[in-house]
Amino acid sequence: MSKVHDIVLERIFQQMERGEIPWKKGWADTPPINYITRKPYTGINVLLLSKGGEYLTFQQIQQLGGRIKKGAKAEIVVFFKPYTKIIEEVDPETGEIVEKEKESLVLKYYHVFHLSDTEGIPSKLKKKEHNPLQEAEKIIAGYKDAPKITHDNPNEAYYNAVKDLINIPDKGLFYDIHEYYSTLFHEIIHSTGHPKRLNRFKENEKSAFAADSYSLEELVAEIGAAMLCQHAGIVEKTIKNSTAYIQSWLKHLQNNKMMIFTAAGRAQKAVDYVLGIKSEEENPEEQA
């Protein structure tokens, strides 16, 4: 194993000896909101809308001079509209039929588009000004067959194995720039498991995301992320949160710390892949 591998594992175990560490998400949640009014959607609409962040109606997009991306699909927002109708009732005193007004609520809906499905309209979400970290950016740029990296959903960081796509909140939504890169490195390590790369997901691209194999894959991704942070020179800023994340997933594996070594071996291969380093078994010249 590499020197970086040993350094990272030693720091993880040192942190674990200090007891249970609470994991902290590195970015603030952004509820789905209307772009113009800045009011958050509530109730069932929170479940109906697929992402956090800003939404606009077709008319609002036109008024702002924007356009909808080709292939984008609208989502539905529902609301209750007061409705008054005239009904006929029998007056219990006179027996006559009289007309009365009755207030009702009618369920209506309209279509909205997420800001990421539009062009020409800038986000108005409040973001921090973070300077990119050169060494971390070099690692990302050096990942030659990397999946597409998007910032469409400001609430979630994930790797989609079926689409071979990473989503991560924008840098400015993170409290700390180091956690941005640690989170992105985590998803990058996940992406190396794709069948066209290191094939950790085997025949079923989702097989690494179920039961114990899911827990092990999360260990692989976080240990690999810590190794990349070490290469970028930022591990001191991220190791505590990485250890907390690893502790949380070890619980799913009955706190079997030996699984860390299994995960670390896979993580090393993933890190080498991202950095373009060939392993010994792949490089006969180094064995001579």
Buried (B, 14 or more C-beta within 10 A) or exposed (E): EEEBBEBBBEBBEEBBEEEEBEBEBBBBEBBBBBBBEEEEBEEEBEEBBEBBBBBBBEEBBEEBEBEBEEEBEBBEBEBEEEEEEEEEEEEEEEEEEEEEEEEEEEEEEEEBBBBBBBEEBEBEBEBEEBEEBEEBEEBBEEBEEBBEBEBBBBBEBEBBBEEBBBBBBBBBBBBBBBBBBBBBBBBBBBBBBBBEBBEBBEEEBEBBBEEEBBBBBBBBBBBBBBBBBBBBEBBEBBBBBBBBBBBBBBEBBEEEEEBBEBBBBBBBBBBBBBBEEEEEEEEEEEEE
